Amino acid sequence: MAPSSSTSGPASGPASSSVFPRKKALGSAQRPNRTPTEPTLFSRSLRSSAVPIVPKSNGVKTPSKSLGLSLDLSAHSRGDPVGALRVLLKLLTSLPSRVGGCQYKLTPAEHALAVHLVGVVDPFVCHGARVLSVSTSNSMGVTLSGFGDVSFASLPTELIDLILAHIDSREDLFQVGLVSKRLHDIVFPQHFEYRVIRCKASSVKVWKHLTTHSVLARNVRKVEILDERERNGQVIVPRLLRAKIGPAVKSQGGGGVDTASSSGSSSSDEHDTKKLNIHMKHERLLSRALLHMLYLKEFKWSCNHSPISISTIWSSLMNGPGKGLQVLDVSDNMLFHPGLSWNSASENDTEESESDGEETGLLSKGSALHEMSSVVVRSTPHTYGAAKNPELGRIGRILHQCVTLKNLEISYISPRSSGTIPNGQGIPVNGNASTNTRTRPLADQLLMYTQFGSNAISSTSTTSTFSPSLTSLTLTNLRLTSPLPLTRFLNVHTALERLSLVDIHLGAVNQTNGWFQLPPGCLPRLREIRAPKEVINAVLECPLLNEDMRPDFHEDALPAAQTEPLENWRTNKRRPLRIIKGFKLSGHHSSTTSSYSRTIADLVFLANLKAYASEVSQVELVSWHDMDDIRKLTAAVPNLEGLNVGKRVGPHNGIGAGTAVANITEWTEVLSTMSELKELRGVRFFYEVTSPPTVSSNPGPRSSVVSASAAAHPTLNTSASTSTAGGPPQPPHPSLPTHIKLSATDRSRLRKNEEIAGLLAWKCKGLRKVDWWDDGRVVVLVRDREGDNMKKARWEVRKA
């Protein structure tokens, strides 16, 4: 082979023959051809964020090595701007001392180091100069010109982004964005637009955008996944994506697939396999986007009509924003499906479940969610995804990771085809267990093996004490085999302040004691309870104990089985119970209760309720039997501020819905005993005007209320009352204004309403809100006063 021409040429010594020909060979053979317009490495700005590639050293000693500078970029930390500035000054001051053509020139490795050092120093230059000006003026009396006071808007953009990342509320960000034009350009496009994302699981372009721009995905604090059949007006996405998903939203079909936004959209004649692949694609994109939302605080899932379930993306929530997630709200029928046992799955079970995406998401081991404060799980009344035999195994898997939970709500709603007649909440109207094709979930294991709190070691002893964190518990439409799991759960969580047990089947009660009972010292901080009469009576009868004498609960820790008398443990303190809801008055006023009866006599219940007469301020009944029940209730708790009597049952409920009561005098006599009553619900006093009133073009002063009401609702009347409140109601005005044209029936109803308003204002001094309508309106009694004396009262209809 012929010798290379690169080795021939004039030789000027050993150095020229060994070094310069090699550099010439590298330059001619390996350097790529560049166009005149293509920028070179040395033409880049020092403020460029791109880091050049450091070439490998050829063994020649460079000036930077002689100065003792390390060319390794990882050796210069970004958290040390002072050290980076020293190295940069040392490198730049060495340029004039270099010999020959190397003077004032940097090697590629030194240039990469300089760019890295400038990037470390740059965020601190502006703020450091302002601080330096303040410190210099204070110490030496010299002020640097061109620098004013340090302000938030003058900080570097990187620091402003870090500060705004700690603001979660969109309202607060909105106020910050209105401060200046610079803050507006930073807050709105990068933070305000990304704090809340509300869209469907099929919004592919939204998830692709968040996956691509991971920096923007970190600014998301709340994600709401809507149902595929929801209206498109509820979608909240960044303004940049609104025009992109607009045509896709309009073209969405009934199947719940975003056909316009999906690249692989399927027509109606394609197979179900391809449709399933589209849903799997939506799931993958959503999971990838969640992995980049590292600071997500709240996640709400309402995607019902889709094969995608919260179980399939749970692992992405745990690996991404899991540690900082605080609120979880799920409405999904698939979460109540059986398939996962409460106990930990073995390795064989895990391997077998890897083929099922839903089970794999929940079986994956995740860290404890210490920041999780609220978990709400509900089923939907839709038949899609509903299980015939629902279970709570999947929900237990999620709750097992929530260590310090404060609010827990589990509500099971029977599907519409299950043979029940649900009310507005999806619960059977009678409030009892109904026979249908689908059973209710069993909550024994969930209550028996779950506790929320932290173990703390006291300073006086080495033993750890359990500190419960749960303050609110809501269980709806569940069943128990026995009351023991519920009593154990309530006794452990002593921090409970709100308890709601709706349509809970307690199973076999204790036949020895006759009805449901709680261990002594249970629920010492309870403020609000919604439960059947038996559970409320157990809470009222349960004595409070001293904290240092409170025993640990076991199966025999009931009042009848205590070896030491309870009088030695009792305390005079009472629970701060303010609100009682959800019980019935059946009309059974016997003072004794059968030992095998599950119902508590009304007299026994009201006697226990009377002990809390000074604490209870609001009572809400489910139903009542006759007026004698209301009289006994008002006698037990006369200091009520709010009363909801619910629905009247029995042979005397001949009054239809929306009809005014006939015995208004009897009602006013009962209500007059409650001097602090302000709100009354469940009773209709006022008559409804069926024909719309016609208002003339020049109405008088007394028709202002009527005309405003007629404009809001044509069948509503709020006529002014002329009755005084200092004595019996006066006769109504002899004639209504002539500019209001009403029929004779409606005119008579208006006069009757005036009499009713005057009677209520006279008998019930503090009553203000009555007749709560289903459409969100309420009749308000307004009293006009002259000094300390009340002149007249009138009634108005307002929005609740």
Secondary structure, 3 states (H helix, E strand, C coil): CCCCHHHCCCCCCHHHHHCHHHHHHHHHHCCCCCCCCCCCHHHCCCCCCCCCCCCCCCCCCCHHHHCCCCCCHHHCCCCCHHHHHHHHHHHHHCCCCCCHHHCCCCCHHHHHHHHHHHHHHHHHHHHHHHHHHHHHHHHHCCCCCCCCCCCCCCCCHHHHHHHHCCCCCHHHHHHHHCCCHHHHHHHHHHCHHHCEEEEECCCHHHHHHHHHCHHHHCCCCEEEEECCCCCHHHCECCHHHHHHHHHHHHCCCCCCCCCCCCCCCCCCCCCHHHHHHHHHHHHHHHHHHHHHCCCCCEEEECCCCCCCCHHHHHHHHHHCCHHHCCEEEEECCHHHCCCCCCCCCCHHHHHHHCCCHHHHHHHCCCCCECCCCEEEEECCCCCCCCCCCCCCHHHHHHHCCECCCCEEEEECCCCHHHCCCECCCCCECCCCCCCCCCCCCECHHHHHCCCCEEEEECCCCCCEEEEECCCEEEEECCECCCCHHHHHHHHHCCCCCEEEEECCECCCCCCCCCCCCCCCCCCCCCCEEECCHHHHHHHHHCCCECHHHCCCCCCCCCHHHCCCCHHHCECCCCCCCCEEEEEECCCCCCCCCCCCCCCCCHHHHHHHHHCCCCCCCEEEEEEECCHHHHHHHHHHCCCCCEEECCEECCCCCCCCCCCCCCCHHHHHHHHCCCCCCCEEECCCCCCCCCCCCEECCCCCHHHHHHHHHHHHCCCCCCCCCCCCCCCCCCCCCCCCCCCEECCHHHHHHHHHHHHHHHHHHHHCCCCCEEEECCCCEEEEEEEEEECCEEEEEEEEEEEC
